[in-house]
């Protein structure tokens, strides 16, 4: 393809209308690179939203830990180590969060499919009607969801599993 | 009797960790929403402020922007002396024939962007009287000189005062910087119209005419007369309408805003609900006592709602302040946000969180406060005093 590009441009050199040929792929990737500022803002917003969700998930996790104070105290009294309890709580949060992430990914696949079928008829939309959830994005989102679960579960779980048994039991009963 | 405001305030301070968590969540939602809103409003402000309500733009019939309009020299001669066009002190019509092309420029951060180069005649400054030469001087026609907008100077390679700017078939010496109060002319390069037409080898020399309507003249009538002229297929519209149409691209940003506001807002609402439920749970005996003292259900409902609203207001204040600083920082770091319109010309916009963005974010945080606070507040109000006291 490169010799062809060179030949086209050579043909029109110093003519009334000089040409600058490139592949369609290069053209669109250049178009997108000019949207860099826009993408920066979207990334910042996505980061902010993720942080926001970490807080909300941490809040929810701490509510559920609080509800199970008695249960945890009894398990500790039975001889489970705090590390085991901590791990259980964190794994639980991570599992829940990853499942929720999977549900979210499925929804977004549905949404992008719908978007594509709507814009399919409209010509000239270029890369705009090619929104789809790639495998890389899918894996990334699941990882983000997993980490949200770990981070948000860790704080309340740490507090709860380190609390002395006697104090917890006294508080609950 | 209503519970005093200080009661709600103090109960917030009694649970610092939870309150600050909720405040942070609402603040984050406010940041996200106002940043996206500011993107749309900054673009809109840039474009809308470019139009002057006393100006008309004339293009070829059917063109929706001056980039795809072509006009002949003959049409300029024919409409130039129409009645109703303002005159300069020297008696020349304040009508500016302009040619636009959109060559590639290289941003300092790499890549390439189409920048709008406008070929003008000296009369242009009397039609676009918001445009001022802030540094240096105006170009001298036919001498390979250019003046660049403030936004262009900050963003592209070779666009500083004294640099040689490369586009088309020649190099242009940058002799001046123009400013126009943040409008889209600051994202343009201005050169001599004839020189540009020659360089771009355009057969038809002009893209559009901008003209100033004389004081007291009927704009509509003048626009109709230009549009109805049977010799040329022209169309004249208000410059303000023209730029408002260009700003319609912002609608797609608003779709994004709605999505983020809906999902993040819903999350924040659930967070606020959680926090307040916990607060109600922890204060059952206190509420029982208040009821026993004779405070009505309404008073307790109001008090909890007020607590939630204060949380939301704090979140808004924190988030709004951060968003304003963040927008300014992003804008400074990137040398302005580039926005490539469908017309291929790039607008370098200064990102700024405006009053309307803050009002929208405030409304959202109030909604989060009310909706998130209502159910826990209702539960608190519904507690029966005897049971509440017995539980304690």
HADDOCK unambig.tbl for C-alpha pairs under 7 A between the chains (distance, minus, plus):
assign (segid A and resid 16 and name CA) (segid B and resid 201 and name CA) 6.56 0.50 0.50
assign (segid A and resid 30 and name CA) (segid B and resid 111 and name CA) 6.53 0.50 0.50
assign (segid A and resid 30 and name CA) (segid B and resid 112 and name CA) 6.63 0.50 0.50
assign (segid A and resid 33 and name CA) (segid B and resid 111 and name CA) 6.25 0.50 0.50
assign (segid A and resid 34 and name CA) (segid B and resid 111 and name CA) 6.97 0.50 0.50
assign (segid A and resid 34 and name CA) (segid B and resid 112 and name CA) 6.59 0.50 0.50
assign (segid A and resid 34 and name CA) (segid B and resid 113 and name CA) 5.74 0.50 0.50
assign (segid A and resid 34 and name CA) (segid B and resid 338 and name CA) 6.86 0.50 0.50
assign (segid A and resid 35 and name CA) (segid B and resid 338 and name CA) 6.61 0.50 0.50
assign (segid A and resid 35 and name CA) (segid B and resid 339 and name CA) 6.51 0.50 0.50
assign (segid A and resid 35 and name CA) (segid B and resid 340 and name CA) 6.98 0.50 0.50
assign (segid A and resid 37 and name CA) (segid B and resid 337 and name CA) 4.88 0.50 0.50
assign (segid A and resid 37 and name CA) (segid B and resid 338 and name CA) 5.92 0.50 0.50
assign (segid A and resid 38 and name CA) (segid B and resid 337 and name CA) 6.83 0.50 0.50
assign (segid A and resid 45 and name CA) (segid B and resid 32 and name CA) 4.98 0.50 0.50
assign (segid A and resid 48 and name CA) (segid B and resid 28 and name CA) 6.00 0.50 0.50
assign (segid A and resid 48 and name CA) (segid B and resid 32 and name CA) 6.21 0.50 0.50
assign (segid A and resid 49 and name CA) (segid B and resid 28 and name CA) 6.86 0.50 0.50
assign (segid A and resid 49 and name CA) (segid B and resid 29 and name CA) 6.84 0.50 0.50
assign (segid A and resid 49 and name CA) (segid B and resid 32 and name CA) 6.71 0.50 0.50
assign (segid A and resid 49 and name CA) (segid B and resid 264 and name CA) 6.56 0.50 0.50
assign (segid A and resid 52 and name CA) (segid B and resid 25 and name CA) 5.22 0.50 0.50
assign (segid A and resid 52 and name CA) (segid B and resid 28 and name CA) 5.76 0.50 0.50
assign (segid A and resid 52 and name CA) (segid B and resid 29 and name CA) 6.99 0.50 0.50
assign (segid A and resid 55 and name CA) (segid B and resid 21 and name CA) 6.77 0.50 0.50
assign (segid A and resid 55 and name CA) (segid B and resid 25 and name CA) 6.38 0.50 0.50
assign (segid A and resid 56 and name CA) (segid B and resid 25 and name CA) 6.97 0.50 0.50
assign (segid A and resid 56 and name CA) (segid B and resid 267 and name CA) 6.81 0.50 0.50
assign (segid A and resid 56 and name CA) (segid B and resid 268 and name CA) 6.89 0.50 0.50
assign (segid A and resid 56 and name CA) (segid B and resid 271 and name CA) 5.36 0.50 0.50
assign (segid A and resid 59 and name CA) (segid B and resid 271 and name CA) 6.75 0.50 0.50
